Structure formats: structure tokens, C-alpha cells
Amino acid sequence: MSQTLSPNLQSEDDNETLRYESKYANLISYNLDINRAMVSFQSSKHSPIHRWFKYREGYSEALVKYYIKKLSVKPGKCLDPFAGSGTTAFASSQFGFDNTLIELLPIGNFIIKVKISAHSANQLEVISHIRSFILEKPWKRFEYSQINYINITKKAFSLENDVEIGKFQTYTNTLPKILKDIYDIALLSILESISFTRKDGQYLRWDARSGKSLGNFHKGAILSFEEAIVSKLKDIADDLDKEFGLFGEIYKDNDIGKIDVLEGSCLKIMPQLKEDDYELVFTSPPYANRYDYTRTYALELALLGCNDAEIKELRQTMLSCTVENRKKNLINMNPDWRGPSEYAENHPLVVQLIKRLNEKAAHGNLNNVNIIGMLENYIREMACIIYEGYRLLKDGGYFVMVNDNVRYSGLDIPIDLILSEIASYCGFKVVQIDALPIHKGNSSQQMGEHGKSSLRKCVYIWRKP
Ligand SMILES: C[S@@+](CC[C@H](N)C(=O)[O-])C[C@H]1O[C@@H](n2cnc3c(N)ncnc32)[C@H](O)[C@@H]1O
């Protein structure tokens, strides 16, 4: 189904937005085969292994499989430079793709590694260990060891849950690696549910019962460590018990591709990879929406051993998507990036949008002026990623990206059009921009101020000719 999707235009001043909306009108259409559940964690809630840790920013295996089939990409090498919990690789390896995953945050890397090792573990032994663990509750007999906090996670747990976590960690330190990994992922998966916090995109929201916040937010039930860990481990044992193995139905007919995991920033790692080597780049970067992964995953990062300084460093190394990100010296990182980054910052659509935001800021209508720098940095850094994606792909290879448009102070920022312009500059052919049929609404605050309209959430399909 093809339909022009109208942008949220403000005034005659939006001529550049109009111009590019009409330039891409024939390439953007609703795709009724995909839905919000597929591009979010929702579809993975019940899928074996993926449900162990709720990586909220993840998409589903179904989405990756759908596009591999739709585009008839022949197995070869697949790259995901923003790997998160590794969904791309777990899906594409079922078609025989060998995968390179790049992920910066220790939490994503840990999830990916445990998922990989769970596939090769002796599943019956793990299941039997979990079953006796549930019956015998062995951690209770172990000494308490101090758990690691950082400034923003202090007071996150009740005293009882803190003690249980400390004893559990002493216990899991005595286990062989594969078992320790499985118990550790179970622990990381329940942290939010046993804490006074809730992940809220930009930050951790604190429940009034923590004594840490003056607000009156109540997150609902806070589980005891014991009930939460037992329930999580039951799920894990059930998944390991699945008849056809963890790779699902395709497993029987295909060779599974391998998965290499590279820890660090894709801005640093992508330039080190070999050119013309990949059939597919399939990814979803952080959106330009101010979500701060280092804050929302602070409980998990702290338990994985990160300290305050390391977390600050991770925040600055991430793709710029929060108002705290400082400008990265991209040309210093790679002189080849001068072209794409200058193209991006001088693109007429970008220039106009930044001008509009500056005007809003001058009139006190932008709730944080650093949003402007964040957007400039985001677009420049994405230009370098797209440039690298082009370099790494073989001729005929596809770059598939899931991303959301954003809105600040009522002004729509068409990330899909901006990044597709950059992709064309880098040499890609923009094949299609699939929009999700149901649009994301505004926050209630924005709806009040700017009226109700929708933001596009899309899957971009670019091809190296
Ligand atoms: C939208 S999530 C990807 C989710 C993934 N598709 C999945 O299904 O789990 C974006 C990821 O990019 C990672 N990231 C942000 N900046 C990065 C960088 N410079 N290098 C590598 N990874 C980065 C974040 O930590 C996050 O896990």
C-alpha cells in the first residue's frame, strides 16, 4: 500500500521540509506486513532466550527474518554496529549468515555472550542445576558480599533485597562459568523488578519508598529477590528444555552462521573492518530522542562492575543522543569522514531545522537548548556510520535501518529523510522507506502544547548499487 505521509508543518518557513517530503513521497509508504510489536521488544516477550533479559530498545527476530526474505539477501556476512542484545545475529545466523556484532555497553555485550554460550551449553545439566537451586535455595547459606553501587544507584534496593543479592553473588562466584553466566543474567534481568526504580527512557525514575525522591511516584509491586529469581530461572529452564533447540524451526535445515562480538564504539571499530566484505548491514541505532542508556541501565552496569567514571566515559562514547553528549572530533578520528560530516551539517534541510530550533530557543520555547547540539552531533555521527556501512558492503549489499523521527518543541525532525539524503550522498540508492502503520503519539505534555499528530517510525532500505 502506498500513501503519502504528511509531515507536521508549522509555517511557510518549512519549505525545505516540504521539498524533501515531496522528493521522498514515492519512496515512503506504510508497510502492513510490519507492526510496532516487531520493531520493539514486545514480540520477544515470549520468545525463548530473548525474553530472559528485557532489552527494551531491541527489535524482534521476526523483523530481521522478514527483511532478509523480502530482499532475498543471499547468506554471506552481516554486520550490526549497534547490536544491543544481538537480535540481528541470532536471526540472520539461522539463514547461514556469519555475523559481526559491535556493541558499546557492557550490558548488551553480556547478554549477547550468555545467549551464545547458552546455545552450546549442556542444556540438561543446566536445567537440573536450576531445578535443585530452586528447591534448595543455596545462596542463603553463603556470606554477604558488598554489592557494587554507583552514585545514581545508591538506595536502589531494600536492605533485604540488597542482602540477598550480596549472598547470591558470593554463591554464583563459586560456579563454573556457564552456570555463573546463566545465574548472573537471571540476576540482571530481575534488578528493576526488585528495586525502587523504573526505567524511564531518559533516566531512572525513583519510587517514593526509596526515601531518595521527594515525589510521590509509586511503581506498584516491588518483588522480593527470592520470588523474582525463582520465577526468572523457571523461564530459563523452560526455554532450555525446548524440543527443537534454541534456534527455532529453521535450525533443522540450515547451517548456523557464526557470531563475532566486538566490544567498543562502532565509530572506532567500523573503520578497522575490511571493505566490500558484507552482504548486509542491519541495525537500529539509538534514536535522537534523548534516551540515556547509561542511566536506564545503571543498575545493571553497576552490578557488572562499572564505576562512576567508566559510566561517564561510556555516556560520552555513545552515539550522541542525550543533551550531555559533547561534540566528538570526528575528523580527528578518521580524516575520511570530513566529506560525509560536512555534507550532513550543511544540508539545506538540516540547516533550516537547526535555524528553526535556534529561533525557538531564542524565544525561550525550547525546554533545553542543548537539544540543538545533540541533533547536530547525532546527524554528523550517523553520517560517518552510513559512510562506513557503504564502504563495508559488497556491491548489491543492503543497509537496513530502523529509526524514529523525533519532535522538539512542536518541530518535526524527519530523521528518515535526513539520513536517506546522507545515504544517497555516500553512494547508496534509497530503495524504500517502510513506515509503520500505527504512529507513535506525542507525550501528553506535547499534545497539549502542539496539537495531536504522529511521528513516523520507519525501516529504511538502502542498496549499494
Ligand atoms: C536501539 S539499540 C539496538 C537494539 C538491538 N537492535 C536489539 O535488538 O537488541 C542501540 C544500541 O546501540 C548501542 N550503542 C550506542 N552507541 C554506540 C556506539 N558508539 N558503538 C556501539 N554501540 C553503540 C547502545 O548501547 C544500544 O545497545
The ligand as an SDF file (V2000), in Angstrom:
LIG
                    3D

 27 29  0  0  0  0  0  0  0  0999 V2000
   18.3400    0.5920   19.6230 C   0  0  0  0  0  0  0  0  0  0  0  0
   19.6020   -0.2880   20.4430 S   0  0  0  0  0  0  0  0  0  0  0  0
   19.8220   -1.7200   19.4420 C   0  0  0  0  0  0  0  0  0  0  0  0
   18.9300   -2.8590   19.8550 C   0  0  0  0  0  0  0  0  0  0  0  0
   19.1320   -4.1210   19.0370 C   0  0  0  0  0  0  0  0  0  0  0  0
   18.6520   -3.9550   17.6720 N   0  0  0  0  0  0  0  0  0  0  0  0
   18.4240   -5.2990   19.6760 C   0  0  0  0  0  0  0  0  0  0  0  0
   17.5140   -5.8840   19.0700 O   0  0  0  0  0  0  0  0  0  0  0  0
   18.7350   -5.6060   20.8330 O   0  0  0  0  0  0  0  0  0  0  0  0
   21.0260    0.6740   20.1090 C   0  0  0  0  0  0  0  0  0  0  0  0
   22.3000    0.1420   20.7340 C   0  0  0  0  0  0  0  0  0  0  0  0
   23.4040    0.9140   20.2690 O   0  0  0  0  0  0  0  0  0  0  0  0
   24.3760    0.9110   21.3040 C   0  0  0  0  0  0  0  0  0  0  0  0
   25.3420    1.9920   21.0280 N   0  0  0  0  0  0  0  0  0  0  0  0
   25.1990    3.3310   21.2010 C   0  0  0  0  0  0  0  0  0  0  0  0
   26.2820    3.9850   20.7910 N   0  0  0  0  0  0  0  0  0  0  0  0
   27.1470    3.0650   20.3370 C   0  0  0  0  0  0  0  0  0  0  0  0
   28.4330    3.1240   19.7510 C   0  0  0  0  0  0  0  0  0  0  0  0
   29.0660    4.2780   19.5860 N   0  0  0  0  0  0  0  0  0  0  0  0
   29.0180    1.9690   19.3700 N   0  0  0  0  0  0  0  0  0  0  0  0
   28.3920    0.7750   19.5220 C   0  0  0  0  0  0  0  0  0  0  0  0
   27.1710    0.6510   20.0970 N   0  0  0  0  0  0  0  0  0  0  0  0
   26.5540    1.7830   20.4840 C   0  0  0  0  0  0  0  0  0  0  0  0
   23.5530    1.0820   22.5550 C   0  0  0  0  0  0  0  0  0  0  0  0
   24.2740    0.6740   23.7030 O   0  0  0  0  0  0  0  0  0  0  0  0
   22.3540    0.1960   22.2410 C   0  0  0  0  0  0  0  0  0  0  0  0
   22.5420   -1.0880   22.7540 O   0  0  0  0  0  0  0  0  0  0  0  0
  1  2  1  0
  2  3  1  0
  2 10  1  0
  3  4  1  0
  4  5  1  0
  5  6  1  0
  5  7  1  0
  7  8  2  0
  7  9  1  0
 10 11  1  0
 11 12  1  0
 11 26  1  0
 12 13  1  0
 13 14  1  0
 13 24  1  0
 14 15  1  0
 14 23  1  0
 15 16  2  0
 16 17  1  0
 17 18  1  0
 17 23  2  0
 18 19  1  0
 18 20  2  0
 20 21  1  0
 21 22  2  0
 22 23  1  0
 24 25  1  0
 24 26  1  0
 26 27  1  0
M  CHG  2   2   1   9  -1
M  END
$$$$
